[in-house]
Amino acid sequence: MTLRVSLRPQTRAEVRKARAWYDKQVPGLGQDFARAVDGAVAAIAERPKAFPKVYGEFRQCVMRRFPYSIFFRITSSVVIVIAVHHQSRDPASWQQRAV
């Protein structure tokens, strides 16, 4: 059963910012990044428990092509994505949102 996915506003802003950055590097790369995020979110929605817990009840989906991870938690009816986080950044920045 595929669960509904909810991205927090701050998470959507992270994706927009990263997409804009990638587009500045190479035109069209931002769109590739957005598609990769969409694909990862779809995989999370289909099989959320396939991803490991990394911080309390929060799970991590490591993206393949881009150095980002998607952090989320599962409720009874929805997957809540709290961060699309660059892997070189301090994890404390997304963990603060987990509270």
N, C-alpha and C positions, 0 to 999 in steps of 0.2 A: 504494500500500500504506500503510495506516494503522499508524503506530508506536505502541508502548506509551509512556505518559507517566508519569514519576515525579516527584512533588513532594517536595522535602526537607521535613523536619519544620518547620524555620524558615519555609519558604515557606507551609506550611499555617497556621502561627500568624499570619503577616502577613495572610492572607486573612480569617481569623476576626476579627482585630482591626479591619481595615477594614470588614468587614461589620457588626460591632457599632457602629462609629462612624457609619456611614451609617444604621443603624436608629435611632440616637439623634436624628439630624437629622430624618428622616421615616420613620415606621413603614412597613416593607415595602421601603424603598430598599436595605437591606442584602441582601435576597433578590435584588433586581434586580442588585446588584453581583456576588453569587455566581453568578448565571446568566450574566452577562457574562464573568466569569472562565472559567466552564465552556465557554462558546462559543468563547472565544479559544483555550483549551487544545485543544479539539476541532479547530479550524482548524490549529493548530500540528501536531497529531498527523497530520492528513491531508497537509499540505504544508509540512513544516518548513523546507525549503530556499527557500521563497518569501519568507522573512523575512530582512532584511539582517543581516550580521555587523556588530557594533558594538564588540566588544572581544575581540580574539583570535578564538577559535572560537565565542564567544557571540553569539547572535542576539537580536533584539528584536521583540516583537509589541506595537505600540501599541494600546491599547484605545480604542474609539471614544467611548463615552458617559462613561466615567470617566477621570480623569487619571492613569492607571496604565499601566505597561509591564510585560510579562512577559519575563524574560530566561532564556534556555535554551541548552543545547548538545545536539548530536546525537551519539549513539554509533552503533555498527553496528545495535543492536536497540532502543534506547530513547531517548526525548527526556527530558533531565533539566532540570526547571525549578528554577532556583536562587533566583529572586526574583519577587515581584509587587510592584513598586516604584512609589511615588507619584512622579510626574514632577518635583515641586518639591523633592524631597530630593536630597541630595548623592549622586551616582552612586558615589562611593567606597565607600559602605556596602554596595552589592550586589557591587561588584567585589572586595571583600575575600573574598567567598565563592568567587570564581572560582579561587582558588589551589588 
